[in-house]
Amino acid sequence: MTAAARGERPVWPEWRGWRTAAREALYGPGGFYRRAEGPAGHFRTSVHASPLFAGAVARLLCRVDEALDRPGELDFVDMAAGRGELAAGVLAALPADVAARTRAYAVEVAERPEGLDHRIEWLDTPPPGTTGLLFANEWLDNVPLEVAEVDAAGVARLVLVRADGTERLGEPVDEAQARWLGRWWPLPGEEGLRAEIGLPRDEAWASAAGTLDRGLAVAVDYAHTADTRPPFGTLTGFRDGRETTPVPDGSCDITAHVALDACALPGGRVLPQREALHALGVTGARPPLTLASTDPAAYVRALATSGEAAELTATGGLGDFGWLVQPVGIPNPFPE
């Protein structure tokens, strides 16, 4: 049993940068993402909100299939798969002829859950040389990164943290970090302003998208772009469905919104989830009232579906998530 599981906090002999601290807390032995209950035990993603989401991803996979001229084998790669919920939902929603040609992969650091569809291959890294759709739902926000803060002299310094969440400022950011900040998240010289340095996420996304020979890579996440960077950053924690102070002891999720515009490779496009889902047939439109009198049971079912679609596309909620859509050798299915 880990220290976090016993209700104890590990003791570190030194201060650490947030990237190292979060990586150990999330993915180290006994880390948050290695727990049996999985992410669904602590927070609700679009995948858990409604099967409509998996259905939309299945329709996107079919569009990719058509753009690829229906290859003999079609790959679906579910990055940060949790307990395989999305991969299983996509397989269930595919037309039978497409499902028969689809090789599904779930990529996750935790052990394979019992009872998962035998057609889903469980991996800890994305397979190379795939043809199809790589889909990363709320993955990049959990790729650990460094946090920078401006000191009293106007210098951007790395934020160091202890296991109990106590912070202090460390060395100035290095040259590569300074270049990234200057390009993607400029920090005026005002004491206390903060930024999350997205270099590790840019690299992680390039690596994941690079496993595709042809197809489409999509990253869906809490996001901001250059014109909406928050002045004090977004680093936070989640535990038991509630936002909490980020403490890197393995007891909570540690997350920060993603600078998706910085992650984008040439040809990529960032759009809101509501726009992407509308294009894939998830609109949230209410059923006609006439259905209530002609088929009350169907009306109730349609009304429930409408409510789920509304949650997935809501302004101020899941609909504000960003979709980074990265085509590889095919046209972008979400043209501007």
N, C-alpha and C positions, 0 to 999 in steps of 0.2 A: 504494500500500500504506500502511495506517495505521501509526501508531507502535506500537499494540498488536500488530498483525500482524507487525511486524518484531521484536517482543520488546522494544520500547522503551516507556517510560512517558512520556505527555505531561507537559509542565511548565506549570503554571498560574501566572499572576502573582499570584494571591490565593487565600485560603481561600474555600471555598464551602459553602453549606448542602447537606445530603445530597440534597435534592430536585433542585436544579440539577445537582449532580455526577452523580447516578444517571441523570437524564434524558439528559445528554450521553453518558454511558458506554453506555447501552442503546440509545438511539434516534438519536443524532447521526450525522454522516457516519462510516461505518466502525464504528458501534456494534455491540454484541454481538448485537442482534436483527436486524441487517441482514446478518449473515453467511450464506453460502450453505448451510452445514450445518443451520441452523435449530436450534430448541430441542432437538430429538431427539438432536442430536449431543452434548449436554451433560447432559441429565437426562431421566428417564422419567416421563411423566405417565400418568394413567389411560387416555388415548387410546392410548398406545403399549403399555400393559400387556396389553391384550386387546381384540379386536373386540367382545367382549360389551358394552363401554362404549358404542360407537357404536350397537349394537343397542338398548340401553336408551334412549339419547337418541332413536332413531328411534321407539320405542314411545311415548315422551313426546310427540313431535311428533304422532303419531297421536291421542293423547288431546286435545291442543290442537286438532287439526283437528276432532274431534267436538264439542268445546266451542264451536267457532266455527261449527258447523252446516255443516261441509265447504264452505268458500268455493271459488270458482272457481280462485283462485290462493292457494297457501299458501307463506309465506316461512320459510326457515330461515337464521338469521344466526349464523355461527361467529366469535365475537370472539377476537382473538389466535390466529388460525388456524394458526400455525406454518407448515407446508407444505401445509395443506389436508387433513390426514389425517382429522380428524373429519367435515368436510363430505362428503368422499368416502365415508367409512364409513357415514354416515347415509343418503345417497342409495342406496347399495348394499343397505342393510337394509330400506328402506321397501317396503311392498307396491306393486306396479306401478301401481295406479290412483292412489295417493297421490304416488308419485314423479313421475308424469306432470304433476301439478298443482303441484309444489314448485319454487320459485325459490330456489336456494341461493346464499348470499353468504359469502365468506371475507374477513374483515377483518384486515389485517396490514400492517405498515410495510415489510416486505421485498418484493422483486420476486416476481411470480408464478412458481412453479416450473414447469419444463418437464414436460409429460406429465400435468398435472392435468386431471381430468374437465372437458370443455368446458362442461358444464352449470353449473359453479360460476363465478360472477362474482367477480373479485378486486378489492377496494376497500381504501382506507386509512382509511376512516371508515364507521360503520354507515349503511346507507341509511335515509332518513326515511320515515315513513308505512307501515311494514310491518305485516303481519297474519300472526301465526304464533308462532314460537319464536326468541328470541334467547338463545344459549347461550355463556357466557363461562367457559371452563375454564382456570384458572390465568392469568387476566388481571390481576385487581385486585392481586395480590401484586407485580406488576411496574409498577404505577402509582407513580412516585416520590413520596416524602413526606419531610417534615422529621422529624428525630429530636431529642428534647428530653432533657436530663439535669439533675438537681438539683445545684446547686453547694454549696460549703461553708456558704453562708449560707441554704440552703434555697430558693433561687430556681431555677425551671425555666428553663434557657437552651437555645438552639438549639446543636446540635452541628455544628461546621464540620469540613471534611475537605479534605485535599490529594490530589493524584493518586496518591500512594503509599499512601493509606489512613490516614495520620497524622491524628489528630483533636485538636481543642481546642474549648473552649466559646466561644460568641459572645454575642450580645445576648439579653436575656430574651425569651421567647416573646411574640408580640403579643396583642392583646385577643381576636381571633377564635380563635387557637390556644389561649389560656388557657381560653376558654369550652368549646372542644371537649374539652380535657383534663379540665376540671372535670366535664363531663357524662359522658364515655365512658371516661376513663383517668386518674382522680385520682392525682396523685403526692404521697405524703407527703413532708415536708421532710427526707428522709434523703439525705445526699450520695451520689451515684453511681447513684441509681435513674433508669431511663430509660423513655421511652415513644416510640412512633411516632405522629405526629399524623396521623390518617386523613382529614382534611378533603379532600384532593385525590381520594381514593378515593370518598368519599361523593358528591362532585360528578361524578366520572367515571361512577359507576353511575347516578345520577339522569339524566345526559345520555343514556347508552346505553339505559336502560329507556324513556326518553322518546321514543325513535324508534319505539316500537311504538304503532300505533293501537289494536290489540286483540291479545291473545294472552298469552304468558308470557315473562318474562325470568328467566334462571337464572344465578347466579354460583357457581362451584365453586372452592374454594380452601383452602389452609392457613388456618386461622382460629382465633380465640379470641373469647370473649364476655366480658361485664363481670365475671363471677365467675371467670374464668380468665386474666386479663391477666398476662403474665410480668413480673416486677419489673425486669428489665434489657433488655426488648425482644427482638426476634427477628431483627434485621437480619443477613443473612448472604450468602455468595456460593456459586455453584456453577460448577464447571469440570470438563469431561471426566467427568461422572457423579459427582463427589465434592464434598462441602461444603468450602468454603474461606473464608478471610478476605475480606470484601467490600472490593475495591479498585476505585475508580471510574475505571479507565483503559481500559475496553472489553474487557478480557481475560476477564471472567467475568460470569455473571449476578449481579444484585444484587436481592435479594428480602427481603420481610418479611411475616409472617403478617398476615391481614386481620381487622379488627374488623367482621365481617359484621353484627353487630347494629346498629352505627352506620350502616352503609350502607343498611339496610333502609328502604324507603318504606312508607307506610301500607298495610296488607294483606299485607306480606311476611312470610315465615316462614323461619327458619333451622333446618335439621335435618341430622343426620349423613349422610354419603354412604351408609353401610351401610343406613340406613333408607330413603333415597330409592331405592337400587338394589333392595332387597328388594321395595319396592312396584312396581318395574318388571320384576320377574321374575328378577333376578340374586340367587341365594341362596347359592351355594356348597355346596349339598347334594351328598353323594357318591352316585354311582349304586348301585343295589342289587347286592349281590354275585352274585345269581342271574344277572345279565346277563353276568358273566364266563364262565359256563359255556355259556350259550345263544348268545351273540354276542360273543366275545372282542374283536374289532376295535371294535365299538360301545362296549364297556365301556372300552377304552383311550381312545377319543375322549371319552366322557362324563367319564372321570376327569380328563383334561387340561382340559376345560371347567370342571369343578368346581374345579380348582386355580386357574384364572384368576379365577373368580368369588370364590374365597376371598381372593385377593390384593386385589381391588377393594374388598372389604368388611371387610378385616381390622382388628381393634382394634389401635391402635398404629401403623397404617400408613394406606393410602389410605382405608380405611373411616372414619377420623376426620376426613377433609376435611369442611368445611361446605358445604351447599347453601343459598344464599339464593334462595328461590323467590318471584317477584314477579308476581302475576297482574295483567293490564291488561284490564279489561272482561269477564273470565271467572271462573268459580269456581276456587279453588286446587285443583289436582289432587292435592295432598298435604294433605288436611284434618287438623286436629289431633284 
